[in-house]
Amino acid sequence: MISNKANSQFRSQLKAHFFDLMTKDEQGGWSQFVEDLEAIITDSIKAQKACIYIYNKAEDAFVLISSTWNNNHPAKEELTSQDWLGLCENQTIMGTSIIAREHLDQGYRYFMPLVNHEEAYGYISVSYNLEENVVLRDLEIVGEEVSNVYLKMRSYYQSLDEEKRHERLFRVTAKFHSSMNMDDVLAEIIDTLRQLYPVFDYYLLLSHDYSSAHNLPIRELVYDSDGSNNPSAQAYLTGEFQFEESWNERQSCFYAPLKGKQGVYGVLQVVAPKTVQFVNEDINFITLLANTAGNALENARLYQQSKRLISDLQLINETTHKLNSNLRLSDTISFLSNQILHSFHAEEVGVLLFQGGNVEDYQVLQESSSFFSQDGAERLLQYITSSIGEQRDALFIGDFSVKNPSFYSPYQSIMAIPMIQTESLKGVVIVMHTLPYYFSFETFKLLQSLVHHSTLALANSMLREELERLVSTDYLTKLYSRKHLDETVHKHVGQDHNGSFIIVDIDNFKQVNDTYGHQEGDRIIVEVSNLLRREIGDKGITARWGGEELAIYLPEVDINEAYTIGEELVRKVRDYTKPRVTISCGVSYWDASSEGEVVDLFRRADRALYEAKESGKNCIKREQTMGIE
């Protein structure tokens, strides 16, 4: 009777302690509750150590969830189902619900089952020293009461956790949909999980082309074609969550794909220590969060792609609009190079033109950056141009040293876009950077579009300058035309202080034509023209005046110096032409005090030429009077 009363009193006290624990104002969460529960167990039965083990179906073992630490009574981290069955069959203390008593070096360990509907879902392990007395009935009561309290409070905390998770999911979803920044979305995922599951570690497995300004735990996603040996790759490729157990590192990994409607954008890796298990509620919530984040990432990426596309179109539109505004070729190339340098953050930009579509005969335009004019650039340029010639397609190299290990290049990232107009290879635009994989594929496609839209403008600039050259030069002699010379003299008269004009006439040219034929006559005109061009050089402008007459304008040259130059020309034509011909020259001059018009300068030179002809030819005469304004 006394024993029953004592048992009832012990049970009542134990329930009171549990009630106080369940209703206390400040509750620190499930882990704190389990710790407080074990403390009550330890104090109520005067044990040295108490541990609670709960069955884990995934591992088919009873796993330690918490324990009051004691160096003299170390706790096992888990007990397998086989070990448990062995205890049940061989170690049960008859007449009690206590499953076993196990001898320790310095005491005993007792095992009490935690039962729900006659099925054990866990057990309590309590340890005593050798000299301590143990009331077995008290241990039974502890097992019975803890069985009820544990399940009720576990359900209560699960409800709290579920409510907290849904509240957090609502807030994070609202934040996801209010942001179009991928970094913000990823940061919110990690922040949410760290608040809800602080014992886990988190990593974002993303492709190598993603860069973040935030301090996020990002790792590169590595996967092969089938991902057969890599759970993270399987999650990425299949879009299904995966598990991985690492016995050596004593941890479990959960991989949740960041999945949107159009694809998978990465993988969330959740790492749990061995003492913490993934339960279905956690798995479902993390998967739901990952899917929500995947949709948000997809929206953010689509938004950023739209912004980038708009920016790309603006760049193409601005560039082509500028290039189509009748720029000179040099201005066109300079503008295009600057646009590429600033828009693509390139280190070197070069533009090469192919002569007649021949990739081996290329001209590096002077508007290219400094590298292309260096001696060491030639070998790399030959490699690029030959590749363009063979493939007739763009060249995109992420790491030149990997593609060509025996070929040194200071630049590892290379993009080369051919300029093709009406199926003719006009040239190539080359963009380079020293860092490998510096340019993304999107950048490469943008450069292709930019060059494609710019090629017509470049071709038009080249055609316009070619037409201008044809208009301003004589077809036969390649000297400047009379019209161009006339315009040039007018310009110099308006801005210089003085100048001289020489008219040159090939003597007896009709006789040359009659003797040697018109074709040979044309050749002699070309020969004399080339000689004059070489002798005059940069000192003046040489032009074909008409028929067998040529003209020279010498800016800032007085009549005496011009006369000396003319004498030298007369001598060299006489001495170096074959068949031998001679020339006659007339010189006129103007300065700031001159009166008259430019045409008077031409007339006076013509009169001086007439005097040279009348004086026996093969000589030079100067004007007698001058006047120009």
C-alpha positions in Angstrom: 0.0 0.0 0.0 2.8 2.3 1.0 4.6 1.4 -2.3 1.5 2.3 -4.4 1.2 5.6 -2.6 4.8 6.4 -3.2 4.5 5.5 -6.8 1.4 7.7 -7.2 3.2 10.5 -5.4 6.2 10.2 -7.7 4.0 10.1 -10.8 2.2 13.2 -9.6 5.4 15.1 -9.0 6.7 14.0 -12.4 3.6 15.2 -14.1 3.8 18.5 -12.3 7.3 19.0 -13.5 6.2 18.1 -17.0 3.2 20.5 -16.8 5.5 23.3 -15.7 7.8 22.6 -18.6 5.0 22.5 -21.1 3.4 25.8 -19.9 6.4 27.9 -19.1 6.3 31.4 -20.7 9.7 31.3 -22.4 10.1 28.4 -24.6 13.4 28.1 -26.5 12.2 25.7 -29.2 12.3 21.9 -29.6 15.9 21.4 -28.8 15.6 23.3 -25.6 12.5 21.4 -24.6 14.3 18.1 -25.1 17.2 19.3 -23.0 14.9 20.5 -20.2 13.0 17.2 -20.4 16.2 15.2 -19.9 17.2 17.4 -17.0 13.8 16.6 -15.3 14.3 12.9 -15.9 17.8 13.0 -14.5 16.8 14.9 -11.4 13.6 13.0 -10.7 15.3 9.6 -10.6 18.7 10.8 -9.3 20.5 9.5 -12.4 24.0 10.4 -13.5 23.0 10.7 -17.2 19.8 10.5 -19.3 19.5 10.1 -23.0 16.6 10.0 -25.4 16.7 7.9 -28.5 14.1 8.1 -31.3 13.6 5.6 -34.1 14.8 6.8 -37.5 13.2 4.9 -40.3 15.7 6.0 -43.0 18.6 4.5 -41.0 16.6 1.8 -39.4 18.1 2.7 -36.0 17.4 4.5 -32.8 19.2 7.8 -32.9 20.3 10.0 -30.0 18.6 13.3 -30.1 20.1 14.9 -27.0 21.8 13.9 -23.7 22.9 15.3 -20.4 26.7 15.1 -20.7 28.7 13.0 -18.3 32.3 11.8 -18.9 31.9 8.7 -16.8 28.9 7.6 -18.7 29.5 8.2 -22.5 26.4 7.9 -24.7 26.1 5.9 -27.9 24.9 8.0 -30.9 22.6 5.3 -32.1 21.4 1.8 -31.6 20.5 -0.4 -34.6 17.3 -2.3 -34.9 19.2 -5.6 -34.5 20.8 -4.4 -31.3 17.4 -3.3 -30.1 15.8 -6.7 -30.8 18.7 -8.3 -29.0 18.0 -6.2 -25.9 14.3 -7.0 -26.1 14.9 -10.8 -26.3 17.7 -11.3 -23.9 17.9 -8.4 -21.5 14.4 -7.6 -20.4 14.0 -7.3 -16.6 11.2 -9.7 -15.7 8.1 -8.2 -14.2 8.8 -4.7 -15.5 8.5 -2.7 -18.7 12.3 -2.0 -18.5 13.9 -3.6 -21.4 17.4 -4.1 -20.2 20.1 -3.3 -17.6 23.6 -3.0 -19.0 26.7 -3.2 -16.9 29.2 -0.3 -17.3 32.7 0.1 -16.0 31.5 2.4 -13.2 27.8 1.6 -13.0 24.7 0.5 -14.8 22.6 1.7 -17.8 18.8 1.1 -17.9 16.7 1.2 -21.1 13.0 2.2 -20.9 10.9 2.1 -24.0 8.8 5.0 -25.3 5.6 3.4 -26.6 2.7 4.6 -28.7 -0.1 2.1 -29.4 2.0 -0.8 -28.1 4.8 0.1 -30.6 8.1 1.4 -29.4 9.1 4.7 -31.2 12.1 5.3 -29.0 13.7 4.7 -25.6 15.2 6.4 -22.6 18.7 5.4 -21.4 19.6 6.4 -17.8 22.9 5.7 -16.2 23.8 5.2 -12.5 27.0 4.7 -10.5 27.5 1.3 -8.8 26.8 2.4 -5.3 23.5 4.1 -6.2 20.1 2.5 -5.4 17.7 2.3 -8.3 13.9 2.2 -7.9 12.8 0.2 -11.0 9.2 1.3 -10.7 10.2 4.9 -10.9 12.0 4.1 -14.1 8.9 2.5 -15.5 6.8 5.5 -14.5 9.3 7.8 -16.2 9.1 5.7 -19.4 5.3 5.8 -19.3 5.0 9.6 -18.7 7.7 10.6 -21.1 6.0 8.5 -23.8 2.9 10.7 -23.6 4.7 14.0 -23.0 7.2 13.5 -25.8 4.5 12.8 -28.5 2.2 15.7 -27.4 5.0 18.2 -27.3 6.6 16.9 -30.5 3.2 17.5 -32.2 2.9 20.9 -30.6 6.4 22.0 -31.7 5.8 20.6 -35.1 2.7 22.7 -35.4 4.6 25.8 -34.3 7.4 25.0 -36.7 4.8 24.5 -39.5 3.1 27.8 -38.7 6.5 29.5 -38.6 7.5 27.9 -41.9 4.4 29.0 -43.6 4.6 32.5 -42.2 8.2 32.7 -43.3 7.3 31.2 -46.7 4.6 33.8 -47.2 7.1 36.6 -46.4 9.9 35.2 -48.5 7.5 34.6 -51.5 6.3 38.2 -51.2 9.9 39.4 -51.2 10.8 37.1 -54.1 8.1 38.6 -56.3 9.0 42.1 -55.3 12.6 41.7 -56.5 14.0 41.2 -60.0 17.6 40.9 -58.7 19.0 37.4 -58.7 21.4 38.1 -55.9 18.6 39.3 -53.7 16.6 36.1 -54.4 19.5 33.9 -53.6 20.4 35.8 -50.5 16.8 35.6 -49.2 16.9 31.8 -49.7 20.0 31.4 -47.5 18.8 33.9 -44.9 15.4 32.1 -44.6 16.9 28.7 -44.2 19.5 29.8 -41.7 16.8 31.3 -39.5 14.6 28.2 -39.7 17.3 25.6 -39.6 20.4 27.0 -37.9 22.1 23.7 -37.4 22.3 23.0 -41.2 24.9 24.4 -43.6 23.8 25.7 -47.0 25.5 26.0 -50.4 24.2 27.2 -53.8 25.5 25.1 -56.6 25.4 27.4 -59.7 27.0 27.3 -63.2 30.5 29.0 -63.6 29.1 31.9 -65.6 27.2 33.3 -62.5 29.0 36.0 -60.6 27.6 37.6 -57.4 28.4 40.8 -55.6 26.9 39.4 -52.4 28.8 37.2 -49.9 26.9 34.1 -50.8 27.9 30.5 -50.2 28.2 29.7 -54.0 30.0 26.7 -55.4 30.4 25.8 -59.0 28.0 23.2 -60.2 30.0 20.3 -61.8 28.2 17.6 -63.7 29.0 15.1 -66.5 26.7 14.0 -69.3 24.7 11.5 -67.2 25.4 12.6 -63.6 25.3 8.9 -62.5 27.8 9.3 -59.7 26.9 12.8 -58.5 23.7 13.5 -56.6 24.0 17.3 -57.2 24.2 16.6 -60.9 21.3 14.2 -60.7 19.2 16.9 -59.0 20.2 19.4 -61.7 19.6 17.1 -64.6 16.4 15.4 -63.4 14.8 18.2 -61.4 14.2 15.9 -58.5 15.6 16.2 -55.0 18.4 13.8 -54.0 20.1 12.5 -50.8 23.7 11.7 -50.0 25.2 10.0 -46.9 28.8 10.7 -46.1 30.0 8.3 -43.4 33.5 9.5 -43.4 32.5 13.1 -42.8 29.6 12.0 -40.7 27.0 14.2 -42.4 24.0 13.9 -44.6 23.4 16.1 -47.7 20.1 17.0 -49.3 20.0 18.5 -52.8 17.0 20.5 -53.9 16.9 21.8 -57.5 16.1 25.5 -58.0 13.4 24.7 -60.6 11.3 27.1 -62.6 8.8 26.5 -65.4 11.4 26.6 -68.2 14.3 24.8 -66.5 16.5 24.2 -63.5 18.7 27.2 -62.5 20.9 25.6 -59.9 20.9 23.3 -56.9 20.5 24.1 -53.2 22.7 21.8 -51.1 21.7 21.4 -47.4 24.3 19.7 -45.2 23.1 18.2 -41.9 25.4 16.8 -39.1 24.9 13.1 -38.4 23.1 13.9 -35.2 20.4 15.8 -37.0 18.0 14.0 -39.3 16.0 15.2 -42.3 12.3 14.7 -41.5 9.6 14.7 -44.1 8.3 18.1 -43.0 11.7 19.7 -43.4 12.2 18.0 -46.8 8.8 19.2 -48.1 9.4 22.7 -46.9 12.9 23.1 -48.3 11.7 21.6 -51.6 8.8 24.0 -51.7 11.1 26.9 -50.9 13.5 25.8 -53.6 10.7 25.6 -56.2 9.4 29.0 -55.1 13.0 30.4 -55.4 13.4 28.7 -58.8 10.3 30.5 -60.1 11.6 33.8 -58.7 15.0 33.2 -60.2 13.5 32.4 -63.5 11.5 35.7 -63.4 14.5 37.6 -62.3 16.6 36.0 -65.0 14.0 36.7 -67.7 13.7 40.3 -66.5 17.5 40.7 -66.6 17.6 39.1 -70.0 14.9 41.5 -71.2 16.9 44.4 -69.8 20.1 43.1 -71.4 18.3 42.6 -74.7 17.0 46.1 -74.6 20.5 47.4 -73.8 21.9 45.3 -76.6 19.4 46.6 -79.1 20.1 50.2 -77.9 23.8 49.6 -78.4 23.2 48.2 -81.9 20.8 50.9 -82.8 23.0 53.7 -81.5 26.1 52.2 -83.3 24.4 51.6 -86.6 22.8 55.1 -86.5 26.1 56.7 -85.9 27.9 54.6 -88.5 25.3 55.4 -91.1 25.7 59.1 -90.7 28.2 59.4 -93.6 31.4 59.1 -91.5 34.8 58.8 -93.0 36.2 55.2 -92.9 38.7 56.2 -90.2 36.0 57.8 -88.1 33.8 54.7 -88.6 36.4 52.3 -87.4 37.4 54.6 -84.5 33.8 54.8 -83.3 33.2 51.1 -83.7 36.4 50.3 -81.8 35.5 52.6 -78.9 32.0 51.2 -78.7 33.4 47.7 -78.4 36.1 48.7 -75.9 33.6 50.3 -73.5 30.6 48.0 -74.0 32.5 44.7 -73.8 35.2 45.9 -71.4 37.8 44.5 -73.8 41.5 45.1 -73.5 42.3 45.0 -77.3 40.1 45.7 -80.3 41.5 45.3 -83.8 39.9 45.7 -87.3 41.6 44.0 -90.3 40.6 44.5 -93.9 41.2 41.8 -96.5 42.4 42.8 -99.9 40.2 41.2 -102.5 38.8 38.8 -100.0 42.2 37.2 -99.5 42.7 36.5 -95.7 46.5 36.2 -96.2 46.6 39.8 -97.6 45.2 41.8 -94.7 45.7 45.4 -93.6 45.6 46.3 -89.9 43.7 49.6 -89.7 45.5 52.3 -87.6 42.4 52.8 -85.5 43.1 49.3 -83.9 44.5 49.2 -80.4 48.2 49.2 -79.8 48.8 45.4 -79.7 47.9 45.0 -83.3 50.8 47.2 -84.5 53.4 45.3 -82.5 55.8 42.8 -84.1 54.6 40.0 -81.8 51.0 40.3 -83.0 51.6 39.0 -86.5 51.7 35.3 -85.6 48.5 35.5 -83.6 46.8 37.5 -86.4 47.8 34.9 -89.0 46.3 32.2 -86.8 43.0 34.1 -86.5 42.8 35.1 -90.2 43.6 31.6 -91.4 40.9 30.2 -89.1 38.4 32.7 -90.4 39.4 31.9 -94.0 38.9 28.2 -93.5 35.6 28.3 -91.5 34.2 31.5 -92.9 32.6 31.8 -89.4 33.1 33.6 -86.1 35.8 32.4 -83.7 35.1 32.2 -80.0 37.9 31.0 -77.8 37.5 30.9 -74.0 41.0 29.9 -73.1 43.6 30.1 -75.9 46.3 28.3 -73.9 44.1 25.2 -73.6 43.1 25.2 -77.2 46.7 25.8 -78.4 49.1 24.8 -75.6 52.2 25.1 -77.8 51.2 28.6 -79.0 51.9 31.4 -76.5 49.5 34.3 -76.5 49.2 37.1 -73.9 45.4 37.1 -74.6 43.4 34.0 -73.6 39.8 35.2 -74.3 39.4 35.9 -78.1 36.4 36.7 -80.2 36.9 37.2 -84.0 33.8 38.1 -86.1 34.2 38.2 -89.9 32.7 41.1 -91.9 30.8 39.5 -94.8 29.1 41.6 -97.4 27.2 40.0 -100.3 29.1 36.7 -99.6 32.4 38.5 -99.8 34.8 38.5 -96.9 35.7 42.1 -96.3 37.6 41.8 -93.0 37.5 40.8 -89.4 36.9 42.4 -86.0 39.0 40.9 -83.2 38.3 41.5 -79.5 40.6 40.1 -76.8 41.2 40.0 -73.1 44.1 38.5 -71.0 41.8 36.6 -68.6 40.4 33.2 -69.7 36.6 32.9 -70.2 36.2 36.6 -69.8 33.5 36.9 -72.5 30.2 35.1 -72.1 28.4 33.5 -74.9 25.8 36.2 -74.7 28.6 38.8 -75.2 29.8 36.8 -78.2 26.3 36.8 -79.8 26.0 40.5 -79.2 29.3 41.2 -80.9 28.2 39.1 -83.9 25.0 41.2 -84.2 26.9 44.4 -83.8 29.5 43.6 -86.4 26.8 42.2 -88.8 24.8 45.4 -88.5 28.0 47.5 -88.9 29.4 45.7 -91.9 27.2 47.5 -94.4 28.1 50.9 -93.0 31.8 50.0 -93.1 31.4 48.7 -96.7 29.6 52.0 -97.6 32.4 54.1 -96.0 35.0 52.2 -98.0 33.0 52.4 -101.2 32.4 56.1 -100.7 36.1 56.8 -100.1 36.9 54.7 -103.1 34.5 56.7 -105.2 36.0 59.9 -103.8 39.4 58.7 -104.7 38.3 57.8 -108.2 36.7 61.2 -108.6 39.7 63.1 -107.3 42.3 61.1 -109.2 43.1 60.5 -112.9 42.3 57.0 -114.0 45.5 56.6 -116.2 48.2 58.3 -114.1 46.7 57.9 -110.6 47.6 61.5 -110.1 45.0 63.9 -108.6 42.4 65.3 -111.1 42.4 68.9 -112.3 39.2 69.5 -110.3 40.8 68.3 -107.1 43.9 70.4 -107.7 41.7 73.5 -108.4 39.9 73.0 -105.1 43.1 72.4 -103.2 44.7 75.6 -104.6 41.7 77.6 -103.6 41.9 76.2 -100.1 45.6 77.0 -99.7 45.2 80.5 -101.1 42.6 81.1 -98.4 44.8 80.0 -95.5 48.5 80.1 -96.6 50.9 83.0 -97.1 52.2 82.1 -100.5 52.7 79.3 -103.1 53.9 78.4 -106.5 52.2 76.7 -109.5 54.0 74.7 -112.3 52.5 73.5 -115.5 54.4 70.7 -117.2 53.9 69.7 -120.9 55.5 66.7 -122.6 57.3 68.1 -125.7 56.3 66.8 -129.2 53.8 64.3 -127.7 51.8 64.1 -131.0 55.0 62.9 -132.6 55.5 60.3 -129.9 52.0 59.0 -130.5 52.5 58.9 -134.2 55.9 57.1 -133.8 55.2 54.6 -131.0 51.4 54.5 -130.9 48.8 55.7 -128.5 49.3 52.8 -126.0 53.0 53.6 -125.7 52.1 57.3 -125.5 49.9 56.5 -122.5 52.8 54.6 -120.9 55.1 57.6 -121.3 52.5 59.9 -119.7 52.4 57.4 -116.7 56.2 57.2 -116.6 56.6 61.0 -116.5 53.7 61.2 -113.9 55.4 58.7 -111.6 58.7 60.6 -111.9 57.0 63.9 -110.9 55.2 62.2 -108.0 58.4 60.7 -106.6 60.3 64.0 -106.9 57.6 66.2 -105.5 56.6 63.8 -102.6 55.1 65.7 -99.7 56.3 69.1 -100.9 53.2 69.6 -103.0 50.4 68.2 -105.0 50.8 66.6 -108.5 47.8 66.4 -110.9 47.0 65.7 -114.5 46.0 69.0 -116.0 44.7 67.6 -119.3 46.1 65.4 -122.2 49.9 65.4 -122.0 49.9 68.4 -119.6 50.6 67.9 -115.8 50.5 70.4 -113.0 52.2 70.9 -109.6 51.2 73.1 -106.7 53.8 73.9 -104.1 52.3 75.5 -100.9 54.5 77.9 -99.0 57.2 77.7 -101.7 58.5 81.0 -103.4 59.1 81.3 -107.1 62.8 80.9 -107.0 62.6 77.6 -105.1 59.8 76.5 -107.5 62.0 77.4 -110.5 64.8 75.3 -109.1 62.5 72.3 -108.6 61.2 72.7 -112.1 64.8 72.7 -113.5 65.5 69.5 -111.7 62.3 67.9 -113.1 63.3 69.0 -116.7 66.7 67.3 -116.3 65.4 64.1 -114.8 62.7 63.6 -117.4 65.3 64.1 -120.1 67.8 61.7 -118.6 65.6 58.9 -117.3 62.7 58.4 -119.6 62.6 55.6 -122.3 62.0 56.3 -125.1 63.6 59.6 -124.2 61.2 62.6 -124.0 61.5 66.1 -122.7 59.2 68.5 -120.9 58.6 72.2 -120.8 57.5 74.0 -117.7 55.9 77.3 -116.8 56.0 78.7 -113.2 53.7 81.3 -111.5 53.6 82.5 -107.9 51.4 84.3 -105.4 51.7 85.9 -102.0 49.7 88.0 -99.7 50.3 91.2 -101.8 49.1 89.5 -105.0 46.0 90.7 -106.8 43.7 88.8 -109.1 42.0 85.4 -108.8 43.3 81.8 -108.7 42.5 81.5 -112.4 45.1 84.3 -113.0 47.7 82.1 -111.3 46.9 79.3 -113.8 47.0 81.8 -116.8 50.3 83.2 -115.8 51.8 79.7 -115.5 50.3 78.9 -118.9 51.9 82.0 -120.5 55.3 81.0 -119.0 54.9 77.5 -120.5 54.2 79.1 -123.9 57.4 81.1 -123.6 59.3 77.8 -122.7 57.8 76.2 -125.9 58.8 79.2 -128.0 62.3 79.1 -126.5 63.0 75.6 -127.9 61.3 73.4 -125.3 63.1 71.2 -122.8 63.3 74.1 -120.4 61.4 76.1 -117.7 60.2 79.7 -117.7 58.9 81.8 -114.9 56.1 84.4 -115.0 57.0 88.0 -115.6 54.3 89.6 -113.4 52.0 88.2 -110.7 48.8 89.1 -109.1 46.1 87.1 -107.1 43.7 87.7 -104.3 
